[in-house]
Amino acid sequence: MKAFKPAYLSLHEQGLLAARASAAREHETSCDLCGRYCRVDRRTTYGGCHTGTRARIASFGPHHGEEDPLRGQRGSGTVFIARCNLRCQYCQNADISQTDAGQEVSAGEFAGIMLKLQAMGCHNINIVSPTHVIAEFLEALELAVQDGLRLPIVYNTGGYDSPEALALLDGVINIYMPDMKYAHDEYGKRYSNVPNYPQINQAAVREMHRQVGDLQLDEEGIAQRGLLVRHLVLPEGLAGTKEIVDFLATEISKDTYLNLMDQYRPAYKARDYEPLSRPLTSAEYAQVVEWALEAGLHRLDDRRSRLLFSI
């Protein structure tokens, strides 16, 4: 099988990767990099992500708990970015997403982390919650490529990414891994404190798929390019799973790789929101798997319940 080439190498070879980073910095002066459209100048003011002009990295290292096509045998090179553009009241990583965890890093330090993960043998560089640090990531990527970075980039996002942000990433990202959290606007507002989540999210997923297509694996089953969608199933159908799987099957592709996650548990402030104050039941989860299969989605990863359908 022909080896995949990291998407960003072509831009770098044309001298365009640095230009993308510069353009992203301009967007930060009236920030429109996520669906909040705060329009603040991040050099002097914080918007909804509570982040200025430096990325804050909470932790990094080989991650062996990601989806099989990402983790392989050597792990996914995961970089956890502190803060987030969402305010999910049930976030299981609230100690990272809702705080100033870790340390601010320069572009050079961020680049060094990516190169260290490559040296560890990781299959990819997996940037978790990158939406609010696109400019910082692109600057670091340009430096890392100059020093030999050649791994695919996984853009691991909450799925509330603006068209302006995704235009900056076109030709940079090999693997998009967005969440699809809600099918109904009222729950996005109530549980993640953002407006128009389904509209922003569905437009983002369409654009991601346009850029990279369905998930492609190498001969070892490791993801090299494409779209991988995550969906956390919530109690009492609050996530709108039926609508989401129908959207993926009819408007994206029946070959979409979908991780239906059943690990919901009350965390952070979830106990203050009565429907979210209990874990998911096995019956609720079985129902959503049935919906996905009925919709024609056949690349389902629901390994946490030890069900893995053929890809």
N, C-alpha and C positions, 0 to 999 in steps of 0.2 A: 504494500500500500504506500502511496506517495506520502512523504512526510508533510505535516501541516506546518505552515510558516506563521509565526505570531503576527497578528494583524498589524501591529504598530510598526513593524520593521520597514514596511513600504513607505509609510509616512516619514519615518526617520531618514530613510535613504533619499527622499525627495526634499528634505529640509523642512518638512511641514509639521513635524511633531512639536517642535519648539514654538511654532506659530500658534498651534492649538492651545498650548499652555498660556501663551501671552493673551490670546483671545479670552480664555477662561478667566484670567485675572481681570480683564475689563468687565466681564459680567459681574464680578464681585463688587464693583463700584455702584451697581444698582441691581442687587442680586435677584436673579430670576432662574436659579439653577434647580429649583424644585417647585412643586405645585403650590407652595405657599405664596410665591411671588412677593416676598417681603419688600423688595426694592430698596433695601438699606445699603449704605456704603460700608462694607465690612471692614474697611481700614479703620473706621472710627466707631462703628455701631454694630451691636449684635442683632440678628434677626431671630427667627424661630428656632434655628439650630444652635444658638448660643455659641457660635464659633466665629473667630476672626479670620485672619489670613494665614494661619498655620494649622496644619493637621495635628491633632492630639492622638497619639497611638497608645491604647490601653495595654495591648499585649500582641505578641506574634509568635508563630511557630508552626511546625507540621501538625495538621489537624487530621485525626483518623476517624472522626465521627461524622464527616460529611457524606454526601451521596457517593455510592460506589464509583461512578465514573470520574469523580473528583479526587477521591482519597487514594484509590489504587492501593499499592503496597507501601508507598513511601510518604503518603500523606499529602494533603492540600496545604500549600504555603499560606496560611491564614494571617491576615493583618487586621486586628480589631480596632476600628476607629472609634474614639470616644465621641459622645454626643450623637444626636440624630435629628432629622427633620420631622420625625413623628413623635407623638406623645402617647404611645400605646399603654393603657392603664393596666395591662396584664403582662407587660414585657418581662420575659424571663432573664434578660440581660440588663435590667434597669441600672445595675451598679456601673455599667459601662455607658449605656445609651442616654442616661439621664443625669450624668455627673461628669466632672472634669477628671475622669480616671486617666492614669498614665501621665505621659509627658508630651508637651509640644515638641515637634521635631522640625528641623530645617529640611529643605529639599534633598540636600546631600545625605542627611541621616535617614530619611525615608528611602532613598535609593539604596543605601547600604543595607537596610533591612531586607529589601527585595532580593538583593544579590546574596545575602546570607542564606535566605530560604532556598534559593537556587542551589547554592553550594551544599546545602543539607540534603539535596536530592528530591525536593518536593516536585510534584507533577505540574504545578501551576502556582500563580500568585493570586490569592483569593482575598480581595479587598472587601471587608464587611462594613456595611453602612457608609459607602463612599460618596453619596450624593452631595453632601455639603462640603466636600473637600476635593472636588474635581480638579480645580486649578492646581492645588498643592500636589495631587497625585500625578497630573500630567507633567509638571515640572520635575518631579522626582523620577518619573518614567524616562524622560529624555536623558537624564544623567545616568540612570541605570543601564539604558541601552548602550550608551557610549562606553560603558565598562563591561559590556558583555551579556546583559540580560537577554534571554531568548525563550522564556517560558510564556505560555498563554496566560492572559489576564482574565480572571473571573470577577465580574462586576456583580457583587452580592448585595442587592438593594431591597429596601422596603417597598419599592415599586411606585414611589410618588415622585417620579423624575419628570422634569419639564422637557418639552421638545427642544428648547434651547440647549439644555444640558446634553441630550442625546445626540444633537448635531455635532457637538464638540467631540463626542466619543466615536463617531462613525469612522470606521477604519482603524480604530485603536483597540477595541475590545474584541476578543475572540469568543468569550462565553458570557452571556448575560444570564444572571440568576435572580430574577425579581420575585418578590412575594406578590401574590394576589390575595389581599386580606379581606376585602369586602365587596359585595355586589350592590350594596345599598348605601347611599350617601349618608343617611341618618346615623348609621353605625360607625362610619368613618369619623363623623363629627363627635359622636358620643364617646367612643372608645379610643380614638387616636388623635382627637383634637385637630383634625384637618378637614377643610371643605372639599367637596367634589372628588373624594378619593376614587370612586369607581371610574369616573370619566377620565381623570388624569392617568390612572393606572392602566386602563384598557388601551388608551392611546399610546402609552409608553410601551406596553407589551407588543402592540402592533409594530411600532417602529423598531424595537429590538429584533423582532423576528424578521422584519424586512432587511435589517443589516446583516444578520448572521444565519438565518434559516433554522431548520430543525437541528437538534443536537447530533453531532457527528463524533464517532469514537474511532480510536486507532485500533490496531490489531490486538492490543492488550486490553481493550475495553475502557481506555482512558479518554475522557472528553477532550476534544481539540478545538471545537468550534460549535456554536449554535446556542439555542435557547433552552434553558432548564427552569421550569416554574415551580415555586414552592407555594403550598396553600395549607395554612394551619386551620384545621377544622375546629370550630368553636361550639360550645354547648347550645342546644336549642336552635340550631341552624342559623345563628347570628351572622356567620360569615357569608351566607348566601352561596353555599357550595354548588348547589344545582345550577344556578345561573352562571357561575364561573366555569364549570366544566363544559356547559353548553357553549359558552363564549369561545373557549379554547378549541372545541371540536369544530365549530361552524365558522369562526372568523379568523382563527390562527392556523391550526393544522391538527388533524387527528394523530399525527406523528409527534405531537408535543410530548416531551419528557416531563411528567408531572409527579412531584413528590407530594403525596397526600399525607400530611403530618398529623399523627394522632396523639402527640405528647402534650396537648394542652393541660395545664394545671394552674390553679389560682396562684398568681405571683404578683409582686409589686402592690398595686392598689386594687386588684381584681375583686377582693372580698367586699369592696364598697359598691360593687355593681352586681346586683343579685343574680342575673343569669350567668355571670362569669365566676361565681363563687364556688363552683363545683367542677370536678374534672369531667372530661368527655366520657361518655359511656361506650361500651363495645358495640351496642346496637346502633348508636348514632354514627359510629365510624363505619360499620358494615354497610349502612345505608348509603353513605357518600361514595364508597368504593363501587357499589352497585350502580349509582348514578353515572360515575365516570365511565364505567364499562359500557353502559347502555348508550352513552353519548358517542361511543366509538373510540375513546382514548385507550390505547393499548400499551403505551410505554409508561406504566405506573410504577412508581417506587414508593412502596409503603412498608419498608423493611422493618420498621419499629414494631409492627404487628406480625412480623415474619411472613409477610405475603409479598412476593416479588414476581410480577408478571413479566413475561418475556419481552425483551427489547430487541 
